[in-house]
Amino acid sequence: MDNITPIREIGEREQHIFRLLVQQYIDEGNPVGSRTLSKMPGVNVSAASVRNVMGDLEEMGLLAAPHTSAGRVPTSNGYRLFVDTMLQVQPLVEKDLGDLKARLTPDQNEKSMLEHATNYLSRFTNMAGVVTLPKRSATIFRQIEFLPLSEKRVLVILVVNEKNVQNRILTLDRDYESQELQEIANYLNNKYAGRKLEELRDVIRTELQNTRETMNEKMEQMITMAGKVFDNDDNADEEDVIVAGQTNLMNFSELSDVQGLRELFEAFNQKRDMYHVLERCISAEGVQIFIGQEAGYNVLDMCSLVTSPYEVDGEMVGILGVVGPTRMAYDRVVPVVDVTSKLLSAALKSTS
């Protein structure tokens, strides 16, 4: 990040004009001219004087002049100064807070709550909502069920960490009757419930190798079935990041460049790089704001990323946030990200 002029080195009049310019540009999206600013409350100087102030702020690296306009727009450093020293967040109104609470209820499974949180962030901000799936230090096996399908296939319903439900389809060497599958499920639930999945993989491999010669056919079927289930990565069918509302970004003129949009959408679709950007925030407490190049990911150079971690039982397990243009209404985005992370943490805690 470039060095930013300390706020104490900017006079009160200059601060006031700068604040008005940033707020006007965030609201309207058009470069702001000196004549417009000179008519705003509290300025009380001529357009020529405002123009001189704008020139000084531009020399400080806080404003820039687009080639097509005599007006000015904030730079990334300008936004950083504004966010760090001038931002006054607007708390969520009771209606919005109630709407969010109604969506994040502990009677849902974990994935549903994460999707609701992401969709809410997108709808509230008209930008893109993102959330990483929980990465706990241990994933606990709770329960398993099997449902027979056609063509030697079985649907596996796996419950881990209480209400997190994962569905998988296994292709087996023969068809199984419902009663056989129920016996296998009962065996696995009775023997392995409450143990870590990572630990179970090693245990089952060892049991299968050491007891194959002495176990009866039914026992071998049970252990073999367990091996097929637990040898799959516990997040094999999951994505690292849930994204909602990325097409909202097409509505912002500064992000309308076709090539830039294509690269941004590709980043959302691939998700791996987006996940690594978000993952870096998990050790930080509270809301974090990354403006332009601060995210360390070239495709986000024209964007801002507002994030906050969420937790389960005191452990930070994931990150949620909003991706939008640097010209975002930070005063509205910051509190909704903050509140959503707290309510999601509370709802997830209720399920554990």
N, C-alpha and C positions, 0 to 999 in steps of 0.2 A: 504494500500500500504506500502511495506517495505521502510525503509529509503534508499535513493539513495545518493551515494557519490556525493557531489557538484562538478561541473565541474572545479571549481577553484583549487581543490585539486589534479587534474590530470595534469601532465606535458604536454607540447605541443607535444612532440614526442609520448607520450602515447595516447593523443587525436587523433593524426593523424593515428596511427596504428589502434586504435579502430574504427574510422570512416571508414577506408578502409575495415576492416573486416566486419562491418555491411553492407556496400554497396555491397561487394562481396557476402555475404551470401544471401542478398535480391535478387541479380541478378541470382545466380547459384543454391541456395538451398542446397548446400553441406557444411559440416563443413570446415572451413578455417584453413589451417596449416601455421606454421611460415615460411616455405620455400617459399610458395606462396606470403606471405606478404612482405618478404624481397626483392623480385624482383619488387615490385610496386614502382611507382614514388614517390620520396620524402622520402623514408624510410631510405636508406643509412646506414643501420646497418646489421649485420650478422643475419642469421636465429636463432642463439643461443640467441642473444640479443632480437630479436622479441619474442622468446619463453619465456624469462623472463618477458617481458612486459605483454604478454598474461596471464602468471601466476598471476601477480599482479592484472590485471583486473578481473581475475576469483575470486581472494580473495575478491575483492570489490563487488562481486555479479553481475558484468556486463556481464560476459561470463560464459559459461558452456561447459563441455567436454562430448559429447555423448560417451557411452560405446564402440561403434563400431568404433570410429575414434580418431586419435590423434589431430585432428583439434578442433576448438572451434566454438560455435554458440552464438549469443546474448541471454541473458535472457530477461524476461519482463522488469526488471529494466534497462537493457542495452538499450532496445528499447526506454524506457521512456527518458533516458538521451539523446539518439540520437535525438529523436523527439523534445525535449524541447530546446536543445542547438546547434544542428548541422544540422538540417533539412534545406535544401534549396529547396523550392518548384519550380516546373517548370510550368510557366503559360501555359494555353491552347493555342495551335497554332490557327491561324485564321480559318483554315478549320474545326477543331473540334468545335470551338465556333459557327461558322455559322451553322454547322449541328445541334447543340443543339438548337439554336434559331429557326431553321426551324421546330423543333418538338414541341416547346412550344409556340404555337400561340393562341391568345385569341378567335379565332373563334371556338374552341373546348369546350366541356363541361368540367367541373372540373375533373371528374373521368378520362377522356381520357388524360388530361394533366399530372395527377399524374402517370398514367401507362406509358406514354412516358418518363417521368423523371426517373422512376424506371428502365425501360428497357435500357435507355441510360447509366445510371450508371453501370449497369451490363455489357453491351457490351464494354464500354470504359475501364473498369478495369479488365474484365474477372473474376469477383467475383460476389457476390450476392448484388443486389440493393434492398433497402427497403425504404418505405415511409409510414408514418401514414396518415390516412384520416383526414381532417380538423375537429377540435373540436372547434367550435365557441361558444361564450357566448350566441348567439341567432341564431336560424335557422328560416329564414323568408319564409313564404309561398308566392309564386308569381303567380302560375297558375296551373290549373288542367285540364286534358282531360280524357275522358272515351271512350274506344272502346269495343263494344260487342264481346264476344267470344262464343263458344258453351257451352252447359251444364251449363247454369246459371252463367257463369263466365264473368268477366269484367276486361279488362286491364286498369289499372290506370297509367297515365303518369303525374307525379308530378314534378313541377319545384320549387326548393327552392334556395334562395341566388342567384338569377339571373339565371345562366346557369347550375346549378347542377341539372341534370335530374335523377329521380328515377322511376323505373318501378315496379309495383306490380300487382298481380292478386287477385281479390276478388271473392269469391264464395257467391252468393246471393240467396235469397229465390225464385226467379223467373227470367225469361229472361226479358231483357230490350231492347226496340227498340233504335236505334241510336238517334232518336229525343228526347226521354225521357232523355237519357244520356246527350245530348247537353244542355237541359234545366237545368239539375242539375249542370252541369259544369259552365254554365253561372251564375247561382245563387251563387255558391260557390266563383267563381272568383270576382264577383261584391261585395259580402258581406265581404269576408275575406282576399283578397289579401293585402299583406303588413304587415300582423300580424304574431307574433311569433307562431310557431307550438305548443310549450309548452302551450302557452296561449289559443290557439284554442281548445285544447283538453278539457280544463276545461269549456270554453264558450259553446261548443257544448253539452257537457254532461248536463250542467245547462239548456240550451234551451230545450233539449229533455225532461228533467224531468219536467220542469215548464210549458211547453206549449203543452204537448201531448194531453191534454183534449180539447184544443180549436183550434188546428191547423187542417187544412184540410188534406186529404190523401196525396195530392201531396207534400205539405210542409213537412209532416212527412217523406215521402220518401227521400226528399232532406237532411233533418237533419240527418236521420238514415244513409244515404250513407256517409255523411261527418264524422259521428262518426266512421264508419268502416275504413275510410281512415286514419283519424288523430289519432285514438287510437293506430295504429301501431307505434312502435318506428320509428323515422325518419331515423334511420340507420339500420333497422331490416334486410334488405337484403344486407347490406354492410359488408365488413370486416374491422377490425380496422387497418390492415397493408396490404399493397401490397408488394409482394416479387417477384423478378425476378432473374433468373440465379443461383439459389442455387446449381444446379448440377455442376456449374463451380468449386465449392470447391473440387470436387472429383479429380481435376487435381493437387492438391497440396499434395505431399507425406506426409507432417506432419499432414494432416487431413484425411489420408486414412485408419485409423483404422476403421474397420467395425462397431464396437459398437459405437464409437464416432460419426461416420457419421450418423448412425441411429438416435442417440439422437439429433444431430444437425438438421437433416431433419424433425424430429418430432417437434422440436421447431419452425421451419419455418411453418410447416403445422398447428400447433395449434395456433400460432401467438399471443395468449393472453400474454404469458410471454415476448415475443419479444416486444410487444407493451408497456408493463410496463417499460422495459429497456429503450426504446426510449423516452417514455413520460417524464422520469426524465431529459432529455436534453432540454425540451422546454423552460425552464426559462433562459437558458444560451444563450448568444449572440455568434454568429460566430461558427467556426468549433471546435468541441470537438473530442478528440481522446481517446478511451478507449482500453487499451492493456491488454489482458489476464484477470486476475481476477478483474481488475478495473471495468469491466462491472457489477459485482455483480451477475452474472448468470453462474452457474457452466458449463453449456454446451458450453459457449463461452470462457472457460479458455485457449484454444489454438488459439483463434481468436483475431483480433482487429476490433474495430467498429469505423468508422469515420462518424460523423454526423454534420448536421447543420439545424437549424430551418428555416422554410419558413413562410411567413406572408401574410395576406390580410388586407389592410387598416390599417397598423400599428399594427395589433394584431397577435402575434405568434400563429399559429393555427395548426402546424404540424411539423414533423421532417422527414428529408430524410437522407440517408446515404449509406454506403458500409460496408458489412461484409466480411472479408477475413482472411487469416492466419496472425499471427503476422509478418511473413516475407512478408509484402506487400510493394509495392513501394509507400511509404508515399508521396514522392515528386510529384507523379502524381495523387494520390487519393485525397489528401487534396484540391488542386485547383479545381478539377472537382466537388467535393461535394460542395465547396463554390460557384462556379459559377452557378451550377444547382439550388441551393437554391435561389440565387438572381434572376435568369431568371424566375424560377417558380413563385416567389413572384410577379414579374413584370407582368407576363402573367395573373395571377389570379386577380391582381388589375385591369387590363384592362377589366375584365369581370364583375366587381362589380359596 
